Amino acid sequence: MDAFEFSELVNQQGQSGERYLEFLAVPAMSLGVYSLPAGGVDTQQPHTEDEIYYIVSGRCTMSVDGEDRPLEPGSVVFVAARVEHRFHTITEDMNILVVFAPARRSQA
């Protein structure tokens, strides 16, 4: 069984010095933790796979294909492959569970 504690994953991600930590990858999907600080800038580009973002902590606004929506803990957002998207107006440190399907970069 693969099982994870989100708080431990956030600690690993923070220690890595990177904003994104992939912690599970199989051909059909991958999972990661994405963290952004309050006031930070999200520089990601559209991905070649579908994504689901689950907001674990923090508050911001997200733009998907030109549509803005405020997000808070418990928000879930689907972003189709190759669609422009970005987190902005980050008012509280963000910790986000990210699901790619199929696995991240598998369609690049």
C-alpha positions as CSV (number, residue, x, y, z in Angstrom):
1,M,0.0,0.0,0.0
2,D,1.2,3.5,-0.8
3,A,0.0,5.9,1.9
4,F,1.0,9.5,2.6
5,E,0.6,12.1,5.3
6,F,0.1,15.5,3.7
7,S,1.9,17.4,6.5
8,E,5.0,15.2,5.9
9,L,4.8,15.8,2.1
10,V,4.6,19.6,2.7
11,N,7.7,19.4,4.9
12,Q,9.6,17.4,2.2
13,Q,8.5,19.9,-0.5
14,G,9.7,22.8,1.7
15,Q,13.0,21.2,2.3
16,S,13.5,20.5,-1.4
17,G,13.6,24.2,-2.2
18,E,11.2,23.6,-5.0
19,R,7.5,24.7,-5.3
20,Y,6.4,21.4,-6.6
21,L,7.1,17.9,-5.2
22,E,5.8,14.9,-7.1
23,F,5.3,12.0,-4.6
24,L,3.5,9.4,-6.7
25,A,3.7,8.6,-10.4
26,V,2.1,5.7,-12.3
27,P,1.3,5.7,-16.0
28,A,-2.4,6.7,-15.5
29,M,-1.8,9.6,-13.0
30,S,0.7,11.4,-10.8
31,L,0.3,13.3,-7.6
32,G,2.2,16.2,-6.1
33,V,2.2,19.0,-3.6
34,Y,2.4,22.6,-5.0
35,S,3.1,25.4,-2.6
36,L,3.0,29.2,-3.2
37,P,3.7,31.9,-0.6
38,A,1.3,34.8,0.1
39,G,2.1,37.5,-2.4
40,G,3.9,35.0,-4.6
41,V,3.8,34.7,-8.3
42,D,2.7,31.5,-10.1
43,T,4.8,31.1,-13.2
44,Q,3.5,27.7,-14.4
45,Q,2.7,27.1,-18.1
46,P,-0.2,25.0,-19.5
47,H,0.5,21.3,-19.1
48,T,0.0,18.5,-21.6
49,E,-2.2,16.5,-19.2
50,D,-5.5,17.1,-17.4
51,E,-5.2,18.3,-13.8
52,I,-7.2,18.5,-10.6
53,Y,-6.2,21.0,-7.9
54,Y,-7.4,20.5,-4.4
55,I,-6.7,23.5,-2.1
56,V,-5.6,22.1,1.3
57,S,-4.7,25.5,2.8
58,G,-4.5,29.1,1.8
59,R,-6.5,31.6,-0.2
60,C,-6.1,33.0,-3.7
61,T,-7.8,33.6,-7.0
62,M,-7.3,31.3,-9.9
63,S,-7.6,32.2,-13.5
64,V,-8.5,29.4,-15.9
65,D,-8.8,30.2,-19.6
66,G,-9.6,33.8,-18.7
67,E,-12.1,33.1,-16.0
68,D,-11.3,34.1,-12.4
69,R,-12.5,32.3,-9.3
70,P,-11.6,32.8,-5.6
71,L,-10.3,29.6,-3.9
72,E,-10.1,28.5,-0.3
73,P,-9.4,25.3,1.6
74,G,-11.7,22.6,0.2
75,S,-11.9,24.1,-3.3
76,V,-11.4,21.7,-6.2
77,V,-10.6,22.9,-9.7
78,F,-10.3,20.9,-13.0
79,V,-8.1,22.2,-15.7
80,A,-8.0,20.5,-19.1
81,A,-4.8,19.8,-20.8
82,R,-3.2,22.7,-22.6
83,V,-5.5,25.3,-21.0
84,E,-3.9,28.5,-19.7
85,H,-4.2,28.8,-15.9
86,R,-2.6,30.5,-13.0
87,F,-3.0,31.2,-9.3
88,H,-2.8,34.9,-8.4
89,T,-3.8,37.4,-5.7
90,I,-2.4,34.9,-3.1
91,T,-3.4,36.3,0.3
92,E,-2.4,33.3,2.4
93,D,0.3,30.7,1.9
94,M,-1.0,28.0,-0.4
95,N,-0.6,24.2,-0.1
96,I,-2.3,22.4,-3.0
97,L,-2.7,18.7,-3.9
98,V,-2.3,18.3,-7.6
99,V,-3.4,15.3,-9.6
100,F,-2.2,14.8,-13.2
101,A,-4.0,12.3,-15.5
102,P,-2.3,10.7,-17.2
103,A,1.0,11.1,-15.3
104,R,2.7,14.5,-15.5
105,R,4.8,15.1,-18.6
106,S,3.7,11.7,-20.1
107,Q,2.0,13.5,-23.0
108,A,4.8,16.1,-23.7
